[in-house]
Amino acid sequence: MSKHFTNEERFAETVRYTSFVNLALSALGFGSAIFIARKLGADGRGDLVSVQLFPMIASLVFAVGLPHSSSFFVANNPKSARTVTMDSALLALVFGVVGTIVSSVANWVYLSRNESSDEIRFAGIASSITVVLLPVLGVLIHSLRSVNRFRMWNLLRFLLDSSVLAVVIAILVGARATIVIILAPIVWLLSLLGISCITWSRQSKPIAEHIVTKRNLLAYGFPTMLATLPYFLNFRLDQIFIGAWNGSESLGVYATAVTWSAASMPVLSIITVLVLPRFANTFHAQGDEVALIIRSCVVLALLTSTLLAISGPVAIPIIFGQEFSDAGRLSIPLSFATSILGVISTCEEVLRARGKPKDPARAQLIGLAINCVLLIILVPAHGPWGAVFASLGAYTLVLTIELNKISTTCSVPLRELIPRRLDLIRITSFARTLLRKSQ
């Protein structure tokens, strides 16, 4: 058995620490979204979202799954962690440079079709620099969890996701030009890259033969990307369609509803991010634990989405402003749709830890095809509401496929993946323990 998580108390402590970080990130992201929306308005927020859409997609494509691949092989080869990570980071750098060029061209074309100003189009090019930074940072940061350096991993990923603070700071000092606002988080990411490199330079050198080749990394990473990309596209494709058909203001309102509904994701990812190091290289006779993890994630998804759906219509106009009142109504179904995505993430990590990265890829590609068809039909006729129901349909289909695959692969009956009353008790008990620890 792997040395990771042999001490259950240490694992529980890691879960608690990760929970605090995720909740802090959720509060930070939500607070930043409120500030940006109030300062820039629906139109300005829509412009900011539009220049970031293609770079975010390209950063996933041209990462070719290397952050996941590196984490998997480091977990299986901890004595060669530094070499595996450096090889993965180098590959990410090479692919990222190509991706930056592709993203710059795509962003210019996309924003030109929206009749945006030259300043917005140049902001789109500047935003494409993240296409090379995010994959490299993903490799350097997420591989740390596979060598049991969870505190450093949590710290660095907190700093990574806190790059939105640079946007807030830029706006606070008076910046209103989109290109200036976009450059602020890029400077933040460059600083974090230096910190991450120093962290790995202090990691002990390999004390075992390096047996993971670049071909191995890409063979695992590429199908992972084929799953991650459709997952991300299913979450962002609706915004691309709305931006193209309905303009920046509608996109700003819809993006605000998405921000509200996505408040459940940091909570759900508490489980997701610990699946791979928990199971990699130790996946035998663990069907019961897999079922427990899936059920716990479903319970969390139901609790958080219900809370967000109930509070959204009242809270969003108060918090974001009356011009975002439509976002409150959109947030009701979107809250449940986004929680399905959270469960999907956990299912996919289970399958990847089992060494089957192609299974999530197939499910996500099917979901993406269905989503595209539904968006083409529904968005022109029903606008943002069409996008909501297209997403609900696609997400539900993907989840159904992946639950069936887990049932087959892990020898777990489907009925064992349905939440029980005891699972709710476990979740509430954990929440109480977490609150006591925070006091």
C-alpha positions as a printed Julia matrix, in Angstrom:
439×3 Matrix{Float64}:
   0.0    0.0     0.0
   1.14   3.55   -0.7
   2.55   5.51    2.19
  -0.04   8.21    1.56
  -2.85   8.45    4.1
  -1.92   5.39    6.15
  -2.67   7.56    9.19
  -6.43   8.22    9.14
  -6.17  11.02   11.68
  -3.69  12.79    9.42
  -6.04  12.3     6.5
  -8.92  13.79    8.49
  -6.73  16.76    9.41
  -5.85  17.22    5.74
  -9.55  17.21    4.85
 -10.27  19.84    7.49
  -7.38  22.03    6.35
  -8.45  21.69    2.71
 -12.0   22.56    3.75
 -10.88  25.82    5.33
  -8.91  26.76    2.23
 -11.8   25.94   -0.11
 -14.27  27.92    1.94
 -11.85  30.85    2.08
 -11.46  30.68   -1.69
 -15.22  30.56   -2.09
 -15.66  33.66    0.06
 -12.84  35.44   -1.75
 -14.16  34.6    -5.21
 -17.7   35.53   -4.31
 -16.71  38.79   -2.67
 -14.51  39.71   -5.63
 -17.33  38.95   -8.07
 -19.65  41.27   -6.14
 -17.07  44.06   -6.11
 -16.27  43.7    -9.84
 -19.95  43.56  -10.82
 -20.79  46.69   -8.82
 -17.81  48.65  -10.1
 -17.99  47.63  -13.78
 -21.73  46.99  -14.21
 -23.29  44.27  -16.36
 -21.69  45.52  -19.58
 -18.2   45.89  -18.11
 -18.41  42.5   -16.38
 -19.51  41.0   -19.68
 -16.46  42.48  -21.43
 -14.17  41.05  -18.77
 -15.72  37.6   -19.07
 -15.59  37.67  -22.88
 -11.84  38.36  -23.09
 -11.12  35.52  -20.65
 -13.27  32.78  -22.18
 -10.97  31.59  -24.97
  -7.76  31.76  -22.88
  -9.42  29.66  -20.18
 -10.41  27.07  -22.76
  -6.99  27.12  -24.42
  -5.2   26.73  -21.08
  -7.03  23.43  -20.63
  -6.45  22.21  -24.17
  -2.75  22.99  -24.24
  -2.12  21.72  -20.73
  -2.93  18.32  -22.34
  -3.88  16.97  -18.91
  -0.33  17.29  -17.57
  -1.3   18.55  -14.07
  -3.4   15.41  -13.58
  -0.84  13.18  -15.29
   2.01  14.5   -13.17
  -0.02  14.07   -9.96
  -0.87  10.47  -10.89
   2.68   9.4   -11.73
   4.19  11.25   -8.76
   1.74   9.42   -6.48
   2.91   6.14   -8.01
   6.6    7.13   -8.1
   7.13   9.43   -5.07
  10.91   8.86   -5.06
  11.11  10.34   -8.57
   8.69  13.18   -7.82
  11.03  16.02   -8.69
  12.06  14.6   -12.07
   8.51  13.66  -13.05
   7.26  17.12  -12.1
  10.02  18.96  -13.95
   9.49  16.87  -17.1
   5.76  17.61  -16.92
   6.36  21.33  -16.39
   8.69  21.47  -19.4
   6.09  19.78  -21.6
   3.43  22.16  -20.28
   5.66  25.11  -21.15
   6.16  23.94  -24.74
   2.48  23.27  -25.35
   1.54  26.46  -23.52
   3.58  28.67  -25.84
   1.76  27.19  -28.84
  -1.55  27.63  -27.03
  -0.87  31.29  -26.31
  -0.47  31.97  -30.02
  -3.62  30.04  -30.93
  -5.65  31.72  -28.17
  -4.52  35.2   -29.23
  -5.72  34.62  -32.8
  -9.0   33.01  -31.68
  -9.73  35.8   -29.2
  -9.09  38.5   -31.8
 -11.47  36.83  -34.27
 -14.15  36.16  -31.63
 -14.06  39.68  -30.22
 -14.02  41.21  -33.71
 -17.26  39.42  -34.53
 -18.78  41.06  -31.44
 -17.76  44.46  -32.86
 -15.68  45.13  -29.75
 -13.23  48.02  -29.54
  -9.54  47.63  -30.32
  -8.83  47.98  -26.6
 -11.01  44.94  -25.83
  -9.38  42.91  -28.59
  -5.87  43.74  -27.34
  -7.03  42.8   -23.84
  -8.0   39.43  -25.3
  -4.46  38.97  -26.61
  -2.98  39.97  -23.24
  -5.27  37.52  -21.47
  -3.87  34.73  -23.66
  -0.58  34.89  -21.74
  -2.34  32.85  -19.05
  -2.45  29.93  -21.5
   1.24  29.27  -20.87
   1.25  30.22  -17.18
  -1.7   28.19  -15.87
  -0.63  24.74  -17.16
   2.91  25.1   -15.8
   1.59  26.33  -12.46
  -0.94  23.49  -12.44
   1.84  20.91  -12.74
   4.09  22.52  -10.12
   1.31  23.07   -7.59
  -0.92  20.01   -7.89
   1.92  17.48   -7.89
   2.67  18.57   -4.31
  -0.42  16.78   -3.0
   0.99  13.5    -4.33
   4.14  13.81   -2.19
   2.03  14.49    0.9
   2.91  18.19    1.02
  -0.7   19.2     1.52
  -0.06  22.37    3.46
   2.21  23.8     0.78
  -0.21  22.59   -1.91
  -3.11  24.32   -0.19
  -1.11  27.51    0.26
   0.01  27.69   -3.37
  -3.35  26.8    -4.86
  -4.91  29.43   -2.6
  -2.5   31.98   -4.07
  -3.25  30.69   -7.58
  -7.0   31.1    -7.22
  -6.51  34.41   -5.39
  -5.22  36.04   -8.58
  -8.66  37.68   -8.79
  -7.42  39.9    -5.96
  -5.09  41.53   -8.48
  -8.17  42.5   -10.51
  -9.79  43.97   -7.41
  -6.63  45.92   -6.57
  -6.36  47.25  -10.13
  -9.96  48.5    -9.99
  -9.44  49.98   -6.51
  -6.52  52.1    -7.73
  -8.66  53.47  -10.52
  -8.08  51.17  -13.5
 -11.09  50.89  -15.79
  -9.44  49.85  -19.08
 -10.0   46.12  -19.57
  -6.43  45.53  -20.76
  -4.99  47.02  -17.53
  -7.36  44.93  -15.41
  -6.31  41.81  -17.35
  -2.57  42.45  -16.94
  -2.83  42.67  -13.13
  -3.48  38.93  -12.49
  -0.81  38.01  -15.06
   1.8   39.79  -12.92
   0.39  37.9    -9.91
   0.76  34.54  -11.7
   4.32  35.31  -12.76
   5.24  35.95   -9.12
   3.58  32.7    -8.07
   5.54  30.84  -10.76
   8.77  31.96   -9.11
   7.57  30.78   -5.68
   6.53  27.39   -7.1
   9.89  26.84   -8.8
  11.72  27.62   -5.55
   9.48  25.14   -3.71
  10.42  22.31   -6.07
  14.1   23.26   -6.11
  14.13  22.39   -2.41
  12.47  19.03   -2.98
  14.91  16.15   -2.51
  16.52  14.82   -5.67
  15.39  11.47   -7.1
  16.66   8.49   -5.14
  15.24   5.9    -7.51
  15.49   5.19  -11.2
  13.3    7.54  -13.23
  10.91   5.23  -15.09
   8.22   7.69  -16.22
   8.8    8.93  -19.76
   7.34  11.97  -21.46
   5.35   9.56  -23.6
   3.83   8.05  -20.44
   2.89  11.54  -19.22
   1.18  12.45  -22.49
  -0.51   9.03  -22.84
  -2.23   9.6   -19.49
  -2.64  13.34  -19.86
  -4.17  13.54  -23.32
  -7.34  11.54  -22.56
  -7.57  13.45  -19.27
  -7.61  16.67  -21.27
 -10.26  15.18  -23.55
 -12.43  14.79  -20.45
 -11.49  18.05  -18.73
 -11.99  20.18  -21.83
 -15.58  19.09  -22.51
 -16.24  19.42  -18.77
 -15.04  23.01  -18.9
 -16.75  23.7   -22.22
 -20.01  22.37  -20.86
 -19.58  24.93  -18.07
 -18.5   27.81  -20.36
 -19.94  27.08  -23.79
 -23.27  28.55  -22.78
 -21.53  31.85  -22.01
 -19.85  31.88  -25.43
 -23.25  31.38  -27.11
 -24.92  34.06  -24.99
 -22.1   36.52  -25.68
 -22.4   35.89  -29.41
 -26.22  36.0   -29.6
 -27.25  38.38  -26.82
 -24.27  40.7   -26.19
 -22.16  41.75  -23.21
 -24.98  42.89  -20.94
 -26.84  39.57  -21.1
 -23.54  37.76  -20.67
 -22.77  39.85  -17.58
 -26.13  38.97  -16.01
 -25.77  35.28  -16.87
 -22.17  35.16  -15.59
 -23.4   36.6   -12.28
 -25.95  33.78  -11.97
 -23.17  31.31  -12.73
 -20.99  32.9   -10.03
 -23.76  32.46   -7.48
 -24.45  28.86   -8.46
 -20.73  28.02   -8.49
 -20.48  28.85   -4.78
 -21.1   25.14   -4.17
 -18.02  24.03   -6.14
 -15.34  24.78   -3.51
 -17.36  22.78   -0.99
 -17.75  19.81   -3.33
 -14.11  19.93   -4.38
 -13.08  19.21   -0.78
 -13.84  15.6    -1.63
 -12.76  15.71   -5.27
  -9.18  16.91   -4.82
  -8.35  14.17   -2.31
  -9.61  11.23   -4.37
  -6.59  10.69   -6.63
  -3.86  10.68   -3.94
  -6.17   8.59   -1.76
  -6.64   5.83   -4.32
  -3.69   5.99   -6.74
  -1.67   2.76   -6.52
  -3.9    1.44   -3.71
  -7.05   0.67   -5.65
  -8.09  -2.78   -4.47
 -11.08  -3.93   -2.46
 -12.21  -0.32   -2.03
 -15.67  -0.47   -3.55
 -17.32   0.45   -0.25
 -15.12   3.53    0.14
 -15.81   4.61   -3.43
 -19.55   4.34   -2.81
 -19.22   6.33    0.41
 -17.29   9.11   -1.35
 -19.84   9.36   -4.19
 -22.79   9.37   -1.78
 -21.17  12.02    0.41
 -20.58  14.2    -2.62
 -24.21  13.83   -3.73
 -25.45  14.8    -0.26
 -23.22  17.88   -0.23
 -24.42  18.78   -3.73
 -28.08  18.56   -2.74
 -27.59  20.59    0.44
 -25.57  23.39   -1.14
 -27.62  23.66   -4.33
 -30.9   23.83   -2.42
 -29.54  26.58   -0.19
 -28.25  28.58   -3.17
 -31.46  28.11   -5.19
 -33.65  29.31   -2.33
 -31.53  32.36   -1.48
 -30.48  33.42   -5.0
 -33.58  35.35   -6.16
 -33.59  37.44   -2.99
 -29.88  37.82   -2.33
 -28.47  38.51   -5.81
 -30.33  41.82   -6.46
 -29.38  43.02   -2.98
 -25.73  41.99   -3.18
 -24.94  42.66   -6.85
 -27.47  45.42   -7.58
 -30.92  45.62   -9.15
 -29.59  45.44  -12.72
 -28.7   41.8   -11.91
 -32.21  40.85  -10.75
 -32.66  38.5   -13.73
 -29.58  36.64  -12.52
 -31.49  35.81   -9.32
 -34.14  33.91  -11.24
 -31.57  32.18  -13.45
 -29.67  31.05  -10.37
 -32.47  28.67   -9.28
 -31.95  25.96  -11.95
 -28.28  26.87  -12.4
 -27.56  26.04   -8.75
 -28.71  22.46   -9.3
 -26.93  22.22  -12.66
 -23.62  23.34  -11.17
 -23.9   20.92   -8.25
 -24.23  18.09  -10.79
 -20.9   19.24  -12.23
 -19.37  18.91   -8.75
 -20.5   15.28   -8.48
 -19.2   14.64  -12.0
 -15.75  15.94  -10.95
 -15.58  13.42   -8.11
 -16.72  10.57  -10.36
 -14.02  11.43  -12.87
 -11.29  11.54  -10.24
 -12.36   8.08   -9.07
 -12.04   6.72  -12.61
  -8.67   8.43  -13.16
  -7.33   7.06   -9.89
  -8.37   3.65  -11.17
  -6.06   4.31  -14.15
  -8.93   4.81  -16.62
  -8.67   8.4   -17.88
 -10.4    7.53  -21.16
 -13.74   6.76  -19.5
 -14.42  10.36  -18.36
 -13.26  11.57  -21.78
 -15.89   9.49  -23.59
 -18.67  10.6   -21.26
 -17.73  14.27  -21.52
 -17.43  14.21  -25.32
 -20.92  12.74  -25.56
 -22.21  15.41  -23.17
 -20.47  18.16  -25.12
 -22.06  17.03  -28.4
 -25.51  17.01  -26.8
 -24.87  20.39  -25.18
 -23.84  21.98  -28.49
 -26.98  20.74  -30.21
 -29.22  21.97  -27.38
 -27.49  25.37  -27.24
 -27.84  25.88  -30.98
 -31.56  25.14  -30.71
 -32.42  26.83  -27.42
 -30.23  29.94  -27.04
 -31.43  31.8   -30.18
 -35.04  31.16  -29.18
 -34.89  31.49  -25.38
 -31.64  33.33  -24.59
 -30.06  32.61  -21.18
 -32.91  30.32  -20.13
 -32.23  28.13  -23.13
 -28.6   27.88  -22.03
 -29.67  26.85  -18.52
 -31.8   23.94  -19.69
 -29.22  22.85  -22.27
 -26.67  22.63  -19.47
 -29.01  20.7   -17.19
 -29.66  18.12  -19.89
 -26.01  17.66  -20.81
 -24.77  17.45  -17.21
 -27.4   14.88  -16.24
 -26.47  12.68  -19.18
 -22.74  12.79  -18.35
 -23.38  11.97  -14.68
 -25.57   9.0   -15.61
 -22.88   7.58  -17.91
 -20.11   7.99  -15.31
 -22.09   6.51  -12.42
 -22.77   3.43  -14.53
 -19.07   3.21  -15.41
 -18.05   3.43  -11.74
 -20.58   0.75  -10.89
 -19.01  -1.57  -13.47
 -15.35  -0.68  -12.93
 -15.37  -0.69   -9.13
 -17.9   -3.53   -8.72
 -20.31  -1.28   -6.86
 -24.07  -1.78   -7.36
 -25.8    1.41   -8.51
 -28.08   1.31   -5.48
 -24.97   1.71   -3.29
 -24.35   5.11   -4.91
 -27.73   6.47   -3.77
 -27.42   8.64   -0.62
 -28.78   7.37    2.68
 -29.86   9.02    5.91
 -26.6    7.91    7.53
 -24.63   9.84    4.9
 -26.44  13.04    5.86
 -25.62  12.38    9.5
 -21.93  11.89    8.65
 -21.8   15.15    6.68
 -23.49  17.18    9.43
 -21.25  15.58   12.06
 -18.16  16.51   10.03
 -19.46  20.08    9.65
 -19.91  20.39   13.42
 -16.4   19.07   13.99
 -15.07  21.56   11.45
 -16.8   24.43   13.22
 -15.41  23.35   16.6
 -11.89  23.19   15.17
 -12.25  26.72   13.76
 -13.19  28.2    17.13
